[in-house]
Amino acid sequence: MKTKKKRLYQTNLLFLVIGILLSLSAGFHLYIVLAKQQRSDVEKLSTIYAERTESLINGIFHKTDVLAAAVKLENGDISQEEFDTLAQLVYQENSGIRGIQYMPGAVVTYSYPIEGNEAVIGKNFLEIPERKKDVLLAIDTKKIALSGPYQLLQGGLGVVARNPIFLYDDAGREYFWGFSAIVLNLPDALQDAQLAHLNDSGYDFQLYNINENEERIVIAGDENLDTSKAICSAVSVPNHEWTLAIASHHPWVPTVAGIGAAAAGIFITIILWNVLQLMQKEKAAVAAKDEFFSNISHDMRTPLNAVLGFTKLAKEPGLSQEEKNTYLNKIESSGQLLLELVNDTLMFSKGSNGKLQVHPEPCTIYQLGYSILNPLKELARSKNIHMIISFQKCPDHAILADRLFVQKIFLNLITNAIKYTPAGGHVWLIGEEEAVSNMTTHLVFRIKDDGIGMSDEFQKNMFEPFLQENRAGYESSGTGLGLAIVKQTVELMHGTIEVQSQLNEGSEFIVHLQFPLIKEDAVPQAPAPQALNLNFLAGKKILVCEDNALNLEIAKALLTTKDMQVITAANGSLGVDAFTSSSENEIDAILMDLRMPVMDGLSAAKAIRACKRSDAKRVPIIAMTADVFLEDVQKCKAAGMDAHVAKPIKPERLYAVLIQEMKRK
């Protein structure tokens, strides 16, 4: 059973682990796919916008070729009027062109428009240290050279493209004449590149240049962008290279989507795992119920077979009285075994469903011991087994304990020890106090024997219900629920139980229990037993409310045997009618079954107590029922009943309760 449960647990755990791993894998895969897609999208945008920017800037700079061609055509001799005419052809408003310059010998001679460029007229850029390097670069390479971006002399951030012009003298020698130049206001010039649209599309960008001093000059875009995490593309401009860096506004989307997918997968896995657990629990519960009823059916058939078989034999003609008595005794013992099975089954079922509750009451440790040990000593003596009891290290404290639970534990364990110990063997019961703390005594009890012991295999599952180890000469005649109930009860009382056993050498059960300590005067003194005066019952009139014909017949026989008069009612409603139609004080006591048609016993008791007559409050009402648990007794008391007698009815118990309650009333 436990091996199967372990395998099922391992399978479920494997399902959970695999589900979590698959969820993590799916989340990671989604992250990789989205991250690649995001990077690919940014790379495409970076390439497109870098090419667009490069084409735009270079297209503007190469407009200097128009002026350079005119200079060469006129051999460097161009008037102001001619320059302005040519410049007007190149210049475009709102294109970012700040100015077009005519620079013989690197000196700005003409500028169009003149407005806003007055500061550079007459400046020789070969004599300006911070500009000289770029000027010489253009002369040396004979190509358009870019200066900047930097703060222009005329104000604002811009770049200057200088197109070097070389002419030939009369001897055919080439010489440097000067420059045709365009000055760009970068923010305006870049508008046609539409870089600003990147922000509207969910991207940050930065267009920057690293100058000769290794300084980063941000041309356009977000100055705070971390370009190390962006996609960068080169923008090639004359003798320089700019960099366009683009990054998504939401770089975290792949990570969040991956984590979200993994979390969703794990969540679904856990839900499915819980559903699987519930389904398996339900399936296991159904299987356990089937097995439970199968075991009960099997175990009930044994004593039932004996009851029916010996009853049939007892009816055979020609039997002597002694033979009949023998059969009747066997019927009685089989009935007791059947009753024990029913009681154990009910108790185990309640414990398994969490409906078993501890009901502590004041008592002493020795009182508990005496109530259990006297019948057990007699049982051991009848089997010629030596029973050794030692409570020397266990003070007789006043405690709060559930008597029935404690008795159940030790009756089961000690009875088993006696049952499985051969004649001449020994059974020990040793009680010791381990400690006292917080007004609580911690006790350990050892039940030991030198009997046949238990196999290692049986010990693994010994607390499972209906499990018994049958050995030659020791075939079990019990219910198979004893040890299961013991463990269940010990744990309900917050205790522990351990077992040590060797085959053919004996067993030892070690039970740890703890009980709250109370004052000694809180323990009620048990009344001295008194002999029953059965003559007191003669002539008493008893109302019996019972719907079952056989139970009613038994009750009538038990009552009339002691010369009592009996009135019967088949349900609670008829019982109330019988009481109300009787004369006051005519009925001496009422025996009330609980489960009856029309009106149950609890309702009937309440109705009788509510009657407007003098004897309604004091007539003894005694529950006579198969509902035997403490909560059943409490329900009876709450309904106005005075006492409780359990079925099957023990005559002595019934007579004692009747005498007690009728005298008290």
C-alpha positions as CSV (number, residue, x, y, z in Angstrom):
1,M,0.0,0.0,0.0
2,K,2.7,2.5,1.0
3,T,4.9,1.4,-1.9
4,K,2.0,2.2,-4.3
5,K,1.4,5.5,-2.6
6,K,5.1,6.3,-2.9
7,R,5.1,5.4,-6.6
8,L,2.1,7.6,-7.2
9,Y,3.7,10.5,-5.3
10,Q,6.9,10.1,-7.3
11,T,4.9,10.1,-10.5
12,N,2.9,13.2,-9.5
13,L,6.1,14.9,-8.5
14,L,7.7,14.0,-11.8
15,F,4.7,15.4,-13.7
16,L,5.1,18.7,-11.7
17,V,8.8,18.9,-12.3
18,I,8.5,18.2,-16.0
19,G,5.6,20.7,-16.3
20,I,7.7,23.4,-14.6
21,L,10.8,22.6,-16.7
22,L,8.7,22.7,-19.9
23,S,7.1,26.0,-18.8
24,L,10.6,27.5,-18.1
25,S,11.8,26.1,-21.5
26,A,8.8,27.6,-23.3
27,G,9.3,30.9,-21.5
28,F,13.0,31.0,-22.4
29,H,12.3,30.0,-26.0
30,L,9.7,32.8,-26.3
31,Y,12.2,35.3,-24.8
32,I,14.8,34.2,-27.4
33,V,12.4,34.5,-30.3
34,L,11.1,37.9,-29.2
35,A,14.6,39.2,-28.4
36,K,15.8,38.1,-31.8
37,Q,12.7,39.7,-33.5
38,Q,13.2,42.9,-31.6
39,R,16.9,43.1,-32.4
40,S,16.1,42.3,-36.1
41,D,13.5,45.1,-36.2
42,V,15.9,47.6,-34.6
43,E,18.7,46.5,-37.0
44,K,16.4,47.1,-40.0
45,L,15.4,50.5,-38.7
46,S,19.0,51.4,-37.9
47,T,20.1,50.5,-41.4
48,I,17.3,52.3,-43.1
49,Y,17.7,55.5,-41.1
50,A,21.5,55.4,-41.3
51,E,21.4,55.2,-45.1
52,R,18.7,57.9,-45.3
53,T,20.8,60.2,-43.1
54,E,24.0,59.5,-45.0
55,S,22.3,60.1,-48.3
56,L,20.8,63.3,-47.1
57,I,24.0,64.8,-45.6
58,N,26.2,63.8,-48.5
59,G,23.7,65.0,-51.0
60,I,23.8,68.5,-49.4
61,F,27.6,68.5,-49.2
62,H,28.1,67.6,-52.8
63,K,26.2,70.8,-53.8
64,T,29.6,72.4,-53.3
65,D,30.5,70.8,-56.6
66,V,28.4,73.4,-58.5
67,L,30.3,76.3,-57.1
68,A,33.6,74.4,-57.5
69,A,32.9,73.8,-61.2
70,A,32.1,77.5,-61.8
71,V,35.3,78.5,-60.1
72,K,37.3,76.2,-62.3
73,L,35.5,77.5,-65.4
74,E,36.3,81.1,-64.5
75,N,39.8,80.2,-63.4
76,G,39.0,81.4,-59.9
77,D,37.8,84.8,-60.9
78,I,34.1,85.2,-59.8
79,S,32.4,88.4,-58.8
80,Q,30.1,88.8,-55.9
81,E,27.1,89.1,-58.2
82,E,28.1,85.8,-60.0
83,F,28.6,84.0,-56.7
84,D,25.2,85.1,-55.4
85,T,23.5,83.9,-58.6
86,L,25.2,80.5,-58.3
87,A,24.6,80.3,-54.6
88,Q,20.9,81.0,-55.1
89,L,20.7,77.9,-57.3
90,V,22.2,75.7,-54.5
91,Y,20.6,77.3,-51.5
92,Q,17.2,75.9,-50.2
93,E,15.3,77.4,-47.4
94,N,14.5,75.1,-44.4
95,S,17.0,72.6,-45.7
96,G,19.4,73.2,-42.9
97,I,21.9,75.1,-45.1
98,R,23.3,77.9,-43.0
99,G,25.5,79.3,-45.7
100,I,27.4,78.8,-48.9
101,Q,30.9,80.2,-48.9
102,Y,33.5,81.2,-51.5
103,M,36.9,80.7,-50.0
104,P,40.0,81.6,-52.1
105,G,43.1,80.5,-50.2
106,A,40.9,79.3,-47.3
107,V,39.7,82.8,-46.6
108,V,35.9,83.4,-46.6
109,T,35.4,86.1,-49.2
110,Y,31.7,85.7,-50.1
111,S,28.9,84.1,-48.2
112,Y,25.3,83.5,-49.1
113,P,23.2,84.6,-47.4
114,I,25.3,87.2,-45.8
115,E,22.8,87.6,-42.9
116,G,23.8,85.4,-40.0
117,N,27.2,84.7,-41.5
118,E,28.9,88.2,-41.0
119,A,31.2,86.8,-38.3
120,V,33.1,84.5,-40.8
121,I,33.7,87.1,-43.6
122,G,37.5,87.6,-44.0
123,K,38.4,84.7,-41.7
124,N,41.4,82.6,-42.9
125,F,40.7,79.1,-41.6
126,L,44.3,78.0,-42.1
127,E,45.1,80.5,-39.3
128,I,42.4,79.1,-36.9
129,P,44.2,76.3,-34.9
130,E,41.0,74.3,-34.1
131,R,39.9,74.4,-37.8
132,K,43.3,74.1,-39.5
133,K,43.5,70.3,-39.2
134,D,40.3,69.7,-41.2
135,V,41.3,72.4,-43.8
136,L,44.7,70.7,-44.4
137,L,42.9,67.3,-44.5
138,A,40.8,68.5,-47.4
139,I,43.8,69.9,-49.3
140,D,45.9,66.8,-48.7
141,T,43.2,64.3,-49.8
142,K,41.8,66.6,-52.6
143,K,38.4,65.5,-51.4
144,I,35.5,67.1,-49.6
145,A,36.3,67.2,-45.9
146,L,33.9,67.6,-43.1
147,S,34.6,69.8,-40.0
148,G,32.5,69.4,-36.9
149,P,30.1,69.0,-35.5
150,Y,31.1,71.9,-33.4
151,Q,29.9,75.3,-32.3
152,L,30.1,77.6,-35.4
153,L,31.8,80.9,-35.3
154,Q,28.5,82.4,-36.4
155,G,26.7,80.5,-33.6
156,G,24.8,77.2,-33.3
157,L,25.8,73.6,-33.8
158,G,26.8,72.7,-37.3
159,V,29.2,71.2,-39.7
160,V,31.2,72.6,-42.6
161,A,31.9,70.7,-45.8
162,R,34.9,72.2,-47.7
163,N,35.4,71.1,-51.3
164,P,39.0,71.8,-52.2
165,I,39.6,73.4,-55.6
166,F,42.8,73.0,-57.6
167,L,43.6,75.0,-60.7
168,Y,46.5,75.0,-63.2
169,D,48.9,77.8,-63.9
170,D,50.2,78.8,-67.3
171,A,52.9,76.2,-67.0
172,G,50.3,73.5,-66.4
173,R,51.2,73.0,-62.8
174,E,48.4,72.2,-60.4
175,Y,48.0,74.5,-57.4
176,F,45.6,74.9,-54.5
177,W,43.2,77.7,-55.2
178,G,40.8,77.5,-52.2
179,F,37.4,76.0,-51.2
180,S,33.8,76.1,-52.0
181,A,32.0,75.3,-48.7
182,I,28.6,74.7,-47.3
183,V,27.7,75.3,-43.6
184,L,24.9,73.1,-42.2
185,N,22.8,73.8,-39.2
186,L,22.5,70.1,-38.2
187,P,19.1,70.1,-36.3
188,D,17.4,71.7,-39.3
189,A,19.3,69.7,-41.9
190,L,18.4,66.3,-40.2
191,Q,14.6,67.0,-40.3
192,D,14.3,65.5,-43.8
193,A,15.9,62.3,-42.4
194,Q,12.8,62.0,-40.2
195,L,14.8,60.6,-37.2
196,A,12.2,62.1,-34.9
197,H,9.7,59.6,-36.2
198,L,11.6,56.9,-34.4
199,N,10.4,58.3,-31.0
200,D,6.8,58.1,-32.3
201,S,7.4,54.5,-33.3
202,G,8.6,53.4,-29.9
203,Y,12.4,53.8,-30.3
204,D,15.1,56.0,-28.8
205,F,18.0,57.1,-31.0
206,Q,21.3,59.0,-30.8
207,L,23.3,60.3,-33.7
208,Y,26.8,61.0,-32.5
209,N,30.4,61.5,-33.6
210,I,33.7,60.8,-31.9
211,N,36.0,63.8,-32.7
212,E,39.8,63.9,-32.9
213,N,40.0,64.4,-29.1
214,E,38.0,61.2,-28.5
215,E,35.1,63.3,-27.4
216,R,31.5,62.2,-28.1
217,I,29.6,64.9,-29.8
218,V,25.8,64.2,-29.8
219,I,24.5,65.5,-33.1
220,A,20.8,64.6,-32.6
221,G,18.6,62.4,-30.3
222,D,18.7,61.4,-26.7
223,E,21.9,62.4,-25.1
224,N,21.4,60.0,-22.2
225,L,20.9,56.9,-24.4
226,D,23.1,54.0,-23.3
227,T,24.5,53.2,-26.8
228,S,26.2,50.0,-25.5
229,K,22.7,48.4,-25.4
230,A,21.6,49.9,-28.7
231,I,22.0,48.8,-32.3
232,C,24.5,51.0,-34.0
233,S,25.0,51.7,-37.7
234,A,27.7,53.8,-39.4
235,V,26.8,57.0,-41.3
236,S,29.7,57.7,-43.7
237,V,30.2,61.4,-44.4
238,P,33.3,63.0,-46.1
239,N,36.4,61.9,-44.2
240,H,34.4,61.1,-41.1
241,E,32.1,58.5,-39.8
242,W,29.1,59.2,-37.6
243,T,27.2,56.6,-35.7
244,L,23.4,56.1,-35.4
245,A,22.4,54.2,-32.3
246,I,18.8,53.0,-32.0
247,A,17.1,51.2,-29.0
248,S,13.5,50.2,-28.3
249,H,11.5,52.1,-25.7
250,H,10.6,48.7,-24.3
251,P,13.7,46.5,-24.3
252,W,12.1,44.6,-21.4
253,V,9.2,43.2,-23.5
254,P,11.0,39.9,-24.4
255,T,12.1,39.4,-20.8
256,V,8.6,40.1,-19.4
257,A,6.9,38.0,-22.1
258,G,9.3,35.1,-21.4
259,I,8.8,35.3,-17.7
260,G,5.1,35.8,-18.1
261,A,4.8,32.7,-20.4
262,A,6.9,30.7,-18.0
263,A,4.8,31.9,-15.0
264,A,1.6,31.1,-16.9
265,G,2.9,27.7,-17.8
266,I,3.9,27.0,-14.2
267,F,0.5,28.3,-13.0
268,I,-1.3,26.0,-15.4
269,T,1.0,23.1,-14.5
270,I,0.2,23.6,-10.8
271,I,-3.5,23.8,-11.4
272,L,-3.4,20.6,-13.5
273,W,-1.2,19.0,-10.9
274,N,-3.7,19.9,-8.2
275,V,-6.6,18.7,-10.3
276,L,-4.6,15.4,-10.9
277,Q,-4.0,15.2,-7.1
278,L,-7.7,15.7,-6.4
279,M,-8.7,13.1,-9.0
280,Q,-6.3,10.6,-7.6
281,K,-7.4,11.3,-4.1
282,E,-11.0,10.8,-5.1
283,K,-10.1,7.6,-6.9
284,A,-8.0,6.5,-3.9
285,A,-10.9,7.4,-1.6
286,V,-13.3,5.3,-3.7
287,A,-10.9,2.4,-3.8
288,A,-10.3,2.7,-0.1
289,K,-14.0,2.8,0.6
290,D,-14.5,-0.3,-1.6
291,E,-11.6,-2.1,0.2
292,F,-12.9,-0.9,3.6
293,F,-16.4,-2.3,3.0
294,S,-14.9,-5.4,1.5
295,N,-12.8,-6.0,4.6
296,I,-15.8,-5.3,6.9
297,S,-18.0,-7.6,4.9
298,H,-15.4,-10.3,5.2
299,D,-14.8,-9.8,8.9
300,M,-18.5,-9.6,9.7
301,R,-19.3,-12.8,7.9
302,T,-17.1,-14.8,10.3
303,P,-19.0,-14.0,13.5
304,L,-22.3,-13.9,11.6
305,N,-21.6,-17.4,10.3
306,A,-21.0,-18.6,13.8
307,V,-24.2,-16.9,15.1
308,L,-26.3,-18.4,12.3
309,G,-24.5,-21.8,12.4
310,F,-24.7,-22.3,16.2
311,T,-28.3,-21.1,16.3
312,K,-29.2,-23.7,13.7
313,L,-27.4,-26.4,15.7
314,A,-29.0,-25.3,19.0
315,K,-32.4,-25.9,17.3
316,E,-31.6,-29.5,16.5
317,P,-33.9,-32.0,18.4
318,G,-32.5,-34.3,21.1
319,L,-29.8,-31.9,22.4
320,S,-29.0,-32.0,26.1
321,Q,-29.2,-28.7,28.0
322,E,-25.5,-28.7,28.4
323,E,-25.0,-28.9,24.6
324,K,-27.6,-26.1,24.0
325,N,-25.8,-23.9,26.6
326,T,-22.5,-24.5,24.8
327,Y,-24.0,-23.4,21.5
328,L,-25.6,-20.4,23.2
329,N,-22.3,-19.3,24.8
330,K,-20.6,-19.5,21.3
331,I,-23.4,-17.4,19.8
332,E,-22.9,-14.9,22.6
333,S,-19.1,-14.7,22.1
334,S,-19.6,-14.4,18.3
335,G,-22.1,-11.6,18.9
336,Q,-19.6,-9.8,21.1
337,L,-16.9,-10.1,18.4
338,L,-19.4,-8.7,15.9
339,L,-20.2,-5.8,18.3
340,E,-16.5,-5.1,18.7
341,L,-16.0,-5.0,15.0
342,V,-18.9,-2.5,14.6
343,N,-17.6,-0.3,17.4
344,D,-14.0,-0.4,16.0
345,T,-15.3,0.3,12.5
346,L,-17.3,3.3,13.6
347,M,-14.5,4.7,15.7
348,F,-11.9,4.3,12.9
349,S,-14.3,5.8,10.4
350,K,-14.9,8.9,12.6
351,G,-11.1,9.2,13.2
352,S,-10.4,9.0,9.4
353,N,-13.0,11.7,8.7
354,G,-11.6,14.0,11.4
355,K,-14.8,13.8,13.5
356,L,-13.3,12.1,16.5
357,Q,-12.7,14.6,19.3
358,V,-10.9,14.4,22.6
359,H,-13.1,14.9,25.7
360,P,-10.8,15.3,28.7
361,E,-12.1,14.9,32.2
362,P,-10.5,15.0,35.7
363,C,-8.9,11.8,36.9
364,T,-5.7,10.4,38.3
365,I,-3.1,8.3,36.5
366,Y,-3.7,5.4,38.9
367,Q,-7.5,5.6,38.4
368,L,-6.9,5.2,34.7
369,G,-4.6,2.2,35.3
370,Y,-6.9,0.4,37.7
371,S,-9.9,0.7,35.2
372,I,-7.8,-1.1,32.6
373,L,-5.5,-3.5,34.4
374,N,-7.9,-5.6,36.5
375,P,-9.6,-7.3,33.6
376,L,-6.2,-7.6,31.8
377,K,-4.6,-9.3,34.8
378,E,-7.4,-11.9,34.8
379,L,-6.9,-12.5,31.0
380,A,-3.1,-12.9,31.5
381,R,-3.7,-15.3,34.5
382,S,-6.1,-17.4,32.4
383,K,-3.3,-17.9,29.8
384,N,-0.6,-18.6,32.4
385,I,1.2,-15.4,31.4
386,H,3.2,-13.4,34.0
387,M,2.1,-9.7,33.9
388,I,4.6,-7.3,35.5
389,I,3.4,-3.7,36.1
390,S,5.7,-0.9,37.3
391,F,4.7,2.6,37.9
392,Q,7.4,3.4,40.5
393,K,8.7,6.3,38.4
394,C,5.3,7.7,37.6
395,P,3.7,9.8,40.3
396,D,-0.1,9.6,40.7
397,H,-0.8,13.1,39.3
398,A,-4.3,14.5,39.0
399,I,-4.7,15.1,35.2
400,L,-7.2,15.9,32.5
401,A,-7.5,12.9,30.1
402,D,-10.0,11.2,27.8
403,R,-10.6,8.0,29.7
404,L,-12.1,6.1,26.8
405,F,-9.2,7.0,24.4
406,V,-6.5,6.1,27.0
407,Q,-8.4,2.8,27.8
408,K,-8.7,2.0,24.1
409,I,-5.0,2.5,23.5
410,F,-3.8,0.3,26.3
411,L,-6.5,-2.3,26.1
412,N,-5.5,-2.9,22.4
413,L,-1.8,-3.0,23.0
414,I,-1.8,-5.1,26.2
415,T,-4.5,-7.5,24.9
416,N,-2.3,-8.0,21.8
417,A,0.7,-8.6,23.9
418,I,-1.1,-11.3,25.9
419,K,-2.7,-12.8,22.8
420,Y,0.7,-13.3,21.0
421,T,2.7,-14.5,24.0
422,P,2.8,-18.2,24.7
423,A,1.9,-19.7,28.1
424,G,4.7,-19.1,30.6
425,G,5.7,-15.9,28.9
426,H,5.9,-12.4,30.3
427,V,4.1,-9.1,29.6
428,W,5.5,-5.8,31.0
429,L,3.7,-2.5,31.5
430,I,6.1,0.2,32.6
431,G,5.1,3.8,33.2
432,E,7.5,6.7,33.7
433,E,7.3,10.4,34.0
434,E,9.8,12.0,31.6
435,A,9.3,15.6,32.5
436,V,7.0,18.2,33.9
437,S,6.7,21.6,32.1
438,N,4.1,24.3,31.9
439,M,1.7,22.4,34.2
440,T,1.9,19.4,31.8
441,T,3.2,15.9,32.6
442,H,5.1,14.1,29.9
443,L,4.7,10.3,30.3
444,V,6.2,7.3,28.5
445,F,4.6,3.9,28.6
446,R,6.3,0.7,27.5
447,I,4.3,-2.4,26.7
448,K,6.7,-5.2,26.2
449,D,6.4,-9.0,25.8
450,D,8.6,-12.0,25.1
451,G,6.1,-13.5,22.6
452,I,6.3,-14.3,18.9
453,G,7.2,-10.8,17.7
454,M,6.5,-9.4,14.2
455,S,8.3,-9.8,10.9
456,D,10.1,-6.8,9.4
457,E,7.7,-6.9,6.4
458,F,4.6,-6.7,8.6
459,Q,6.1,-3.8,10.7
460,K,6.3,-1.6,7.6
461,N,2.5,-1.5,7.3
462,M,1.4,-2.7,10.7
463,F,-0.8,0.4,11.4
464,E,-2.8,0.0,8.2
465,P,-6.5,-0.9,8.8
466,F,-7.5,-4.6,8.6
467,L,-3.9,-5.7,8.3
468,Q,-3.0,-8.8,10.4
469,E,-0.1,-11.2,10.5
470,N,-1.4,-14.7,11.0
471,R,1.0,-17.1,12.4
472,A,0.6,-20.8,13.0
473,G,-1.2,-21.3,16.3
474,Y,-2.0,-17.6,16.6
475,E,-4.6,-17.1,13.9
476,S,-6.3,-13.7,14.6
477,S,-9.9,-13.5,15.7
478,G,-9.9,-9.7,16.0
479,T,-11.0,-7.0,13.7
480,G,-7.7,-5.9,12.3
481,L,-8.4,-2.3,13.3
482,G,-6.8,-2.3,16.7
483,L,-3.4,-1.0,15.8
484,A,-4.8,1.5,13.3
485,I,-7.1,2.9,16.0
486,V,-4.3,3.0,18.5
487,K,-2.1,5.1,16.2
488,Q,-5.0,7.3,15.2
489,T,-5.9,7.9,18.9
490,V,-2.4,8.5,20.0
491,E,-1.9,11.1,17.3
492,L,-5.2,12.7,18.1
493,M,-3.9,13.2,21.7
494,H,-0.7,14.7,20.3
495,G,1.3,11.7,21.3
496,T,3.7,9.4,19.5
497,I,4.0,5.6,19.2
498,E,7.2,3.6,18.4
499,V,7.6,-0.1,17.8
500,Q,10.6,-2.4,18.3
501,S,10.1,-6.1,17.5
502,Q,12.1,-9.2,16.6
503,L,10.6,-12.3,15.2
504,N,10.2,-15.0,17.8
505,E,11.7,-12.8,20.5
506,G,9.0,-10.3,21.3
507,S,7.7,-6.8,20.8
508,E,7.9,-3.5,22.6
509,F,5.5,-0.6,22.0
510,I,6.6,2.8,23.4
511,V,3.9,5.4,23.8
512,H,4.5,9.0,24.6
513,L,1.6,11.0,26.0
514,Q,1.2,14.3,27.7
515,F,-1.6,15.5,30.1
516,P,-2.4,18.8,31.7
517,L,-2.0,18.8,35.5
518,I,-4.9,19.9,37.7
519,K,-5.4,20.2,41.5
520,E,-6.1,16.9,43.3
521,D,-9.4,18.2,44.8
522,A,-10.7,18.7,41.2
523,V,-10.9,14.9,40.7
524,P,-14.4,13.6,41.8
525,Q,-14.4,10.6,44.1
526,A,-15.8,7.5,42.5
527,P,-19.0,6.3,44.3
528,A,-18.7,3.0,46.1
529,P,-20.4,0.2,44.1
530,Q,-23.8,-0.9,45.5
531,A,-25.8,-4.0,44.9
532,L,-28.8,-3.5,42.7
533,N,-32.2,-3.9,44.4
534,L,-34.1,-5.4,41.5
535,N,-37.2,-5.7,43.6
536,F,-37.5,-1.9,43.3
537,L,-38.5,-2.4,39.6
538,A,-41.5,-4.6,40.2
539,G,-44.8,-2.9,39.3
540,K,-43.2,0.1,37.6
541,K,-44.8,1.2,34.4
542,I,-42.4,1.9,31.5
543,L,-43.2,3.5,28.2
544,V,-40.9,2.0,25.4
545,C,-40.7,4.0,22.2
546,E,-39.1,1.7,19.6
547,D,-39.8,1.2,15.9
548,N,-37.9,-2.1,15.4
549,A,-40.0,-5.1,16.3
550,L,-37.1,-7.3,17.4
551,N,-35.6,-4.6,19.6
552,L,-39.0,-3.9,21.1
553,E,-39.5,-7.6,21.8
554,I,-36.1,-7.8,23.6
555,A,-36.8,-4.7,25.6
556,K,-40.3,-6.0,26.7
557,A,-38.8,-9.3,27.7
558,L,-36.1,-7.7,29.8
559,L,-38.6,-5.4,31.5
560,T,-41.4,-8.0,32.1
561,T,-38.8,-10.4,33.5
562,K,-38.5,-8.0,36.4
563,D,-42.3,-7.7,36.8
564,M,-42.5,-4.2,35.1
565,Q,-45.5,-3.1,33.1
566,V,-44.8,-2.0,29.5
567,I,-46.5,0.5,27.2
568,T,-45.2,0.5,23.6
569,A,-45.1,3.1,20.9
570,A,-43.8,2.5,17.3
571,N,-42.5,6.1,16.8
572,G,-41.8,9.3,18.7
573,S,-45.2,10.9,17.8
574,L,-47.1,7.9,19.2
575,G,-44.8,8.0,22.3
576,V,-45.8,11.6,23.0
577,D,-49.5,10.7,22.5
578,A,-49.1,7.8,24.9
579,F,-47.6,10.0,27.6
580,T,-50.1,12.9,27.2
581,S,-53.1,10.4,27.3
582,S,-51.8,8.8,30.5
583,S,-52.6,10.0,34.0
584,E,-50.1,12.2,35.8
585,N,-47.3,10.2,37.4
586,E,-48.8,7.0,35.8
587,I,-45.6,6.4,33.8
588,D,-42.5,5.9,35.9
589,A,-39.9,6.0,33.1
590,I,-39.6,6.3,29.3
591,L,-37.1,4.3,27.2
592,M,-36.6,6.3,23.9
593,D,-35.0,5.1,20.7
594,L,-33.5,8.0,18.7
595,R,-34.0,7.0,15.0
596,M,-37.7,6.5,14.4
597,P,-40.1,7.4,11.6
598,V,-42.6,10.3,11.8
599,M,-40.9,11.8,14.9
600,D,-37.4,11.0,16.1
601,G,-36.5,10.4,19.8
602,L,-34.8,13.8,20.3
603,S,-37.9,15.6,19.1
604,A,-40.2,13.4,21.1
605,A,-38.2,14.1,24.3
606,K,-38.4,17.8,23.7
607,A,-42.2,17.6,23.1
608,I,-42.7,15.6,26.3
609,R,-40.7,18.1,28.4
610,A,-42.8,20.9,26.9
611,C,-46.1,19.3,28.0
612,K,-48.2,21.4,30.5
613,R,-48.4,18.8,33.3
614,S,-46.6,18.4,36.5
615,D,-44.7,15.1,35.7
616,A,-43.5,16.3,32.2
617,K,-40.3,17.9,33.6
618,R,-39.4,15.1,36.0
619,V,-40.4,11.8,34.4
620,P,-37.1,9.9,33.6
621,I,-36.4,9.8,29.8
622,I,-33.6,7.3,29.0
623,A,-32.1,7.1,25.5
624,M,-31.9,3.5,24.3
625,T,-30.0,3.7,21.0
626,A,-27.2,2.4,18.8
627,D,-25.8,5.9,18.6
628,V,-23.1,5.5,21.2
629,F,-20.5,8.2,20.7
630,L,-20.0,11.0,23.2
631,E,-21.6,13.6,20.9
632,D,-24.7,11.4,20.7
633,V,-24.9,11.3,24.5
634,Q,-24.6,15.1,24.6
635,K,-27.4,15.5,22.0
636,C,-29.6,13.4,24.2
637,K,-28.8,15.5,27.3
638,A,-29.5,18.7,25.3
639,A,-32.9,17.3,24.2
640,G,-33.9,16.8,27.9
641,M,-33.1,13.1,28.4
642,D,-31.6,12.0,31.7
643,A,-29.4,9.1,30.7
644,H,-28.1,6.9,27.8
645,V,-28.1,3.1,27.4
646,A,-26.3,1.7,24.4
647,K,-27.5,-1.1,22.1
648,P,-27.0,-4.0,22.2
649,I,-28.6,-3.7,25.6
650,K,-26.8,-5.1,28.6
651,P,-29.6,-6.1,31.1
652,E,-27.5,-5.1,34.2
653,R,-26.8,-1.7,32.7
654,L,-30.5,-1.1,31.8
655,Y,-31.7,-2.1,35.3
656,A,-29.1,0.0,37.0
657,V,-30.0,3.1,35.0
658,L,-33.7,2.6,35.5
659,I,-33.3,2.3,39.3
660,Q,-30.9,5.2,39.5
661,E,-33.1,7.6,37.5
662,M,-36.4,6.6,39.0
663,K,-35.0,7.0,42.5
664,R,-33.5,10.4,41.6
665,K,-36.8,11.7,40.2
